[in-house]
Amino acid sequence: MSDPDFLLSLGLKTQDLVAGLAGGVVNALVFKRSDPISVVSSMLVGALSANYLGEYAAKYTGTSPGTAAFLVGLTGMIICQIIVAAAAKWTPPFLKTGNDV
C-alpha cells in the first residue's frame, strides 16, 4: 500500500504516523491523561516526531523503522511534557515580586 500523494507532499509516512499515534496512546495510558486535549496533543507530538525522526533513529540504533518510530514518538512526548512542565513553573524576572527594576 502506498501513501497518498497529499501525505507524501507533506513529508508524512503512514507507517511512522501510525507508530507515533500508538506511542501517543501508550503515553496517555501510562501517564493517566484522560482529558481529550492532552490525549490528542500527545498523539500529534508522537506522530510528528516519529515521522520526521524515526528514520534517522532506525539508522543509528539498527532497529526496524516501525520500532524506532514508536520509540522516538514516545521519547518526543516525554521531552515535550518536561518542557511544558518547566515552562509552567518559570516566571519571567520582571513579573517576580519584590524587584525594583
Backbone as a chain_set.jsonl record, in Angstrom:
{"seq": "MSDPDFLLSLGLKTQDLVAGLAGGVVNALVFKRSDPISVVSSMLVGALSANYLGEYAAKYTGTSPGTAAFLVGLTGMIICQIIVAAAAKWTPPFLKTGNDV", "coords": {"N": [[0.845, -1.177, 0.0], [0.654, 2.129, -0.921], [1.54, 5.443, 0.165], [-0.799, 8.16, 0.142], [-0.634, 10.764, -2.323], [-0.916, 13.343, -1.286], [-0.145, 13.167, 1.438], [2.514, 12.399, 1.087], [3.504, 14.678, -0.161], [3.593, 16.383, 1.966], [5.573, 15.265, 3.387], [4.977, 13.14, 5.024], [4.78, 9.881, 6.348], [2.782, 7.042, 6.329], [3.203, 4.704, 7.908], [4.996, 5.597, 9.902], [3.46, 7.604, 11.066], [1.358, 6.119, 12.173], [2.793, 4.597, 14.022], [3.689, 6.65, 15.72], [1.219, 7.662, 16.611], [0.333, 5.435, 18.014], [2.243, 5.427, 20.03], [1.452, 7.776, 21.286], [-1.0, 7.014, 22.348], [-0.134, 5.071, 24.16], [1.402, 6.706, 25.849], [-0.625, 8.348, 26.893], [-2.073, 6.451, 28.327], [-0.161, 5.414, 30.147], [0.708, 7.657, 31.614], [-1.668, 8.39, 32.668], [-3.449, 10.281, 31.451], [-6.41, 11.857, 30.814], [-7.989, 13.858, 29.774], [-9.334, 15.146, 26.734], [-7.786, 17.021, 25.218], [-5.145, 16.683, 26.122], [-4.676, 14.016, 25.383], [-5.003, 14.068, 22.557], [-3.062, 16.003, 21.834], [-0.783, 14.715, 22.729], [-0.769, 12.496, 21.041], [-0.431, 13.787, 18.558], [2.1, 15.058, 18.837], [3.662, 12.785, 19.21], [3.21, 11.424, 16.759], [4.211, 13.245, 14.825], [6.908, 13.613, 15.637], [7.801, 10.98, 15.447], [7.447, 10.563, 12.725], [9.221, 12.386, 11.458], [11.688, 11.937, 12.692], [12.038, 9.232, 13.058], [13.174, 7.628, 10.987], [15.884, 8.351, 11.002], [16.592, 7.574, 13.57], [16.268, 4.828, 13.336], [18.364, 4.185, 11.621], [20.611, 4.777, 13.214], [20.274, 3.212, 15.502], [19.891, 0.665, 14.619], [17.52, -0.719, 14.59], [14.226, -1.807, 13.516], [12.345, 0.274, 11.242], [9.679, 0.852, 12.13], [9.724, 0.226, 14.877], [11.702, 1.988, 15.773], [10.466, 4.417, 15.133], [8.243, 4.343, 16.83], [9.517, 4.404, 19.371], [10.913, 6.85, 19.198], [8.751, 8.6, 18.949], [7.491, 8.223, 21.439], [9.546, 9.082, 23.15], [9.787, 11.732, 22.27], [7.343, 12.786, 23.127], [7.637, 12.617, 25.896], [9.789, 14.358, 26.316], [8.637, 16.773, 25.426], [6.628, 16.993, 27.348], [8.16, 17.436, 29.662], [9.333, 19.903, 29.003], [7.05, 21.554, 28.806], [6.108, 21.396, 31.446], [8.243, 22.596, 32.805], [8.159, 25.157, 31.692], [5.714, 26.015, 32.636], [6.222, 26.383, 35.322], [8.098, 28.381, 35.338], [8.831, 31.776, 35.902], [8.95, 34.93, 34.465], [11.64, 37.244, 35.034], [10.826, 39.966, 35.336], [8.26, 39.787, 36.287], [8.378, 38.877, 38.838], [7.777, 39.411, 42.274], [8.848, 42.01, 44.455], [11.063, 42.992, 43.197], [12.708, 45.85, 42.292], [13.056, 47.177, 39.49]], "CA": [[0.0, 0.0, 0.0], [1.472, 3.341, -0.983], [0.96, 6.618, 0.805], [-1.43, 9.105, -0.785], [0.258, 11.828, -2.785], [-1.014, 14.511, -0.402], [0.703, 12.928, 2.607], [3.907, 12.425, 0.648], [3.902, 16.057, -0.43], [3.87, 16.996, 3.271], [6.676, 14.539, 4.003], [4.426, 12.251, 6.046], [4.717, 8.463, 6.0], [1.689, 6.428, 7.084], [3.725, 3.768, 8.903], [5.551, 6.362, 11.019], [2.352, 8.286, 11.739], [0.649, 5.128, 12.978], [3.671, 4.275, 15.156], [3.636, 7.79, 16.629], [-0.112, 7.694, 17.236], [0.316, 4.355, 19.007], [3.027, 5.93, 21.153], [0.62, 8.756, 21.977], [-1.987, 6.27, 23.135], [0.604, 4.476, 25.283], [1.732, 7.807, 26.757], [-1.851, 8.757, 27.591], [-2.432, 5.403, 29.278], [0.866, 5.277, 31.184], [0.718, 8.85, 32.462], [-3.054, 8.576, 33.102], [-4.025, 11.514, 30.922], [-7.739, 11.491, 30.356], [-8.709, 14.922, 29.076], [-9.146, 14.985, 25.292], [-6.714, 17.864, 24.68], [-3.871, 16.035, 26.436], [-4.544, 12.793, 24.589], [-4.816, 14.434, 21.151], [-1.762, 16.662, 21.669], [0.215, 13.661, 22.913], [-0.743, 11.711, 19.809], [0.134, 14.597, 17.48], [3.541, 15.198, 19.059], [4.253, 11.477, 18.939], [3.151, 11.118, 15.331], [5.112, 14.112, 14.067], [8.301, 13.318, 15.959], [8.097, 9.667, 14.871], [7.515, 10.691, 11.28], [10.381, 13.12, 10.978], [12.941, 11.488, 13.306], [12.082, 7.775, 13.145], [14.095, 7.061, 10.003], [17.255, 8.575, 11.472], [16.787, 6.736, 14.756], [16.413, 3.449, 12.869], [19.718, 4.048, 11.076], [21.622, 4.827, 14.267], [20.082, 2.167, 16.511], [19.872, -0.636, 13.969], [16.224, -1.363, 14.779], [13.323, -1.647, 12.378], [11.801, 1.629, 11.188], [8.474, 0.986, 12.95], [10.129, 0.236, 16.283], [12.4, 3.251, 16.027], [9.48, 5.497, 15.088], [7.457, 4.258, 18.059], [10.347, 4.86, 20.489], [11.161, 8.282, 19.03], [7.496, 9.287, 19.269], [7.304, 8.175, 22.885], [10.561, 9.961, 23.734], [9.429, 13.11, 21.941], [6.244, 13.21, 24.0], [8.159, 12.798, 27.252], [10.579, 15.592, 26.298], [7.687, 17.894, 25.36], [5.959, 17.075, 28.643], [9.122, 18.052, 30.574], [9.466, 21.306, 28.615], [5.821, 22.264, 29.18], [6.068, 21.487, 32.909], [9.234, 23.593, 33.213], [7.671, 26.461, 31.279], [4.597, 26.4, 33.503], [6.766, 26.792, 36.612], [9.015, 29.501, 35.156], [8.266, 33.117, 35.968], [9.917, 35.895, 33.956], [12.186, 38.08, 36.108], [10.102, 41.228, 35.526], [6.997, 39.536, 36.969], [8.611, 38.463, 40.218], [7.506, 40.475, 43.229], [9.967, 42.433, 45.296], [12.163, 43.524, 42.381], [12.557, 47.235, 41.841], [13.908, 47.298, 38.313]], "C": [[0.886, 1.234, 0.0], [0.743, 4.497, -0.31], [0.295, 7.505, -0.238], [-0.477, 10.244, -1.126], [0.239, 13.043, -1.873], [-0.116, 14.352, 0.823], [2.172, 12.979, 2.231], [4.388, 13.839, 0.358], [4.187, 16.821, 0.86], [5.04, 16.324, 3.982], [6.231, 13.583, 5.081], [4.349, 10.825, 5.52], [3.7, 7.782, 6.916], [2.197, 5.522, 8.193], [4.256, 4.514, 10.132], [4.464, 7.115, 11.776], [1.59, 7.328, 12.644], [1.483, 4.758, 14.209], [3.649, 5.404, 16.183], [2.303, 7.913, 17.335], [-0.236, 6.605, 18.301], [1.123, 4.761, 20.243], [2.251, 6.959, 21.958], [-0.431, 8.095, 22.837], [-1.316, 5.647, 24.362], [0.945, 5.547, 26.312], [0.511, 8.239, 27.552], [-2.259, 7.726, 28.633], [-1.45, 5.317, 30.439], [0.834, 6.448, 32.155], [-0.68, 9.26, 32.909], [-3.623, 9.94, 32.712], [-5.39, 11.168, 30.359], [-8.466, 12.613, 29.628], [-8.36, 14.878, 27.583], [-7.998, 15.819, 24.718], [-5.355, 17.23, 24.935], [-3.649, 14.802, 25.571], [-4.253, 13.136, 23.127], [-3.456, 15.098, 20.943], [-0.637, 15.657, 21.837], [0.353, 12.828, 21.645], [-0.131, 12.494, 18.655], [1.644, 14.759, 17.626], [4.235, 13.878, 18.753], [4.295, 11.155, 17.458], [4.139, 11.956, 14.535], [6.579, 13.824, 14.368], [8.7, 11.954, 15.399], [8.278, 9.763, 13.363], [8.825, 11.311, 10.823], [11.705, 12.639, 11.568], [13.099, 9.975, 13.341], [13.08, 7.132, 12.2], [15.549, 7.199, 10.456], [17.566, 7.721, 12.697], [16.98, 5.279, 14.35], [17.816, 3.208, 12.319], [20.753, 3.937, 12.192], [21.476, 3.72, 15.296], [20.082, 0.774, 15.911], [18.571, -1.401, 14.178], [15.379, -1.183, 13.53], [12.739, -0.235, 12.402], [10.562, 1.837, 12.063], [8.799, 1.067, 14.429], [10.805, 1.549, 16.64], [11.429, 4.419, 16.042], [8.642, 5.517, 16.357], [8.257, 4.818, 19.241], [10.652, 6.352, 20.4], [9.909, 9.079, 19.368], [7.255, 9.34, 20.762], [8.295, 9.097, 23.594], [10.244, 11.428, 23.469], [8.312, 13.646, 22.824], [6.728, 13.459, 25.416], [8.969, 14.084, 27.331], [9.669, 16.81, 26.251], [6.966, 18.079, 26.687], [6.871, 17.754, 29.666], [9.258, 19.539, 30.277], [8.24, 22.107, 29.026], [5.725, 22.424, 30.69], [7.058, 22.538, 33.409], [8.771, 24.999, 32.846], [6.53, 26.944, 32.167], [5.089, 26.902, 34.857], [7.616, 28.057, 36.521], [8.257, 30.828, 35.202], [9.305, 34.095, 35.444], [10.387, 36.822, 35.082], [11.384, 39.36, 36.365], [8.742, 41.031, 36.192], [7.153, 39.121, 38.423], [8.381, 39.661, 41.139], [8.753, 40.781, 44.036], [11.141, 42.963, 44.507], [11.84, 44.954, 41.973], [13.524, 47.464, 40.701], [13.63, 48.588, 37.62]], "O": [[1.776, 1.361, 0.841], [-0.484, 4.527, -0.227], [0.767, 7.595, -1.371], [0.371, 10.631, -0.322], [1.262, 13.705, -1.701], [0.591, 15.284, 1.204], [2.987, 13.535, 2.968], [5.55, 14.163, 0.603], [4.937, 17.797, 0.85], [5.452, 16.763, 5.056], [7.015, 13.241, 5.966], [3.912, 10.587, 4.394], [3.757, 7.933, 8.136], [1.677, 5.565, 9.308], [3.997, 4.112, 11.266], [4.539, 7.249, 12.998], [1.218, 7.69, 13.76], [0.945, 4.622, 15.308], [3.597, 5.146, 17.386], [2.253, 8.233, 18.523], [-0.832, 6.82, 19.356], [0.725, 4.469, 21.371], [2.376, 7.011, 23.181], [-0.723, 8.563, 23.937], [-1.86, 5.691, 25.465], [0.796, 5.323, 27.513], [0.605, 8.472, 28.757], [-2.739, 8.087, 29.707], [-1.86, 5.164, 31.589], [0.923, 6.262, 33.368], [-0.865, 10.344, 33.462], [-4.198, 10.651, 33.536], [-5.509, 10.279, 29.515], [-9.452, 12.361, 28.937], [-7.217, 14.604, 27.219], [-7.305, 15.357, 23.812], [-4.497, 17.24, 24.053], [-2.542, 14.577, 25.081], [-3.35, 12.554, 22.525], [-2.766, 14.789, 19.972], [0.375, 15.75, 21.142], [1.463, 12.496, 21.229], [0.612, 11.928, 17.854], [2.383, 14.616, 16.652], [5.282, 13.861, 18.106], [5.307, 10.665, 16.955], [4.833, 11.434, 13.662], [7.404, 13.795, 13.455], [9.824, 11.789, 14.924], [9.16, 9.12, 12.794], [9.465, 10.809, 9.898], [12.756, 12.913, 10.99], [14.19, 9.48, 13.624], [13.765, 6.183, 12.581], [16.344, 6.271, 10.308], [18.676, 7.207, 12.837], [17.779, 4.57, 14.962], [18.391, 2.14, 12.53], [21.66, 3.107, 12.127], [22.466, 3.324, 15.91], [20.257, -0.206, 16.636], [18.528, -2.612, 13.964], [15.776, -0.485, 12.597], [12.649, 0.382, 13.463], [10.414, 2.895, 12.674], [8.222, 1.877, 15.154], [10.518, 2.148, 17.677], [11.553, 5.318, 16.874], [8.36, 6.585, 16.901], [7.735, 5.614, 20.022], [10.65, 7.045, 21.417], [9.998, 10.127, 20.009], [6.86, 10.376, 21.296], [7.926, 9.809, 24.528], [10.416, 12.271, 24.349], [8.328, 14.81, 23.223], [6.284, 14.404, 26.069], [8.854, 14.827, 28.306], [9.907, 17.783, 26.966], [6.72, 19.211, 27.104], [6.399, 18.567, 30.461], [9.295, 20.353, 31.201], [8.37, 23.219, 29.538], [5.304, 23.477, 31.172], [6.748, 23.288, 34.335], [8.975, 25.936, 33.619], [6.397, 28.141, 32.42], [4.447, 27.752, 35.474], [7.828, 28.731, 37.529], [7.184, 30.971, 34.615], [10.437, 34.098, 35.927], [9.612, 37.145, 35.982], [11.278, 39.792, 37.513], [8.126, 42.007, 36.621], [6.168, 39.026, 39.155], [8.753, 40.787, 40.81], [9.597, 39.915, 44.265], [12.143, 43.355, 45.106], [10.799, 45.215, 41.37], [14.661, 47.888, 40.906], [14.248, 48.885, 36.598]]}, "num_chains": 1, "name": "protein.A"}
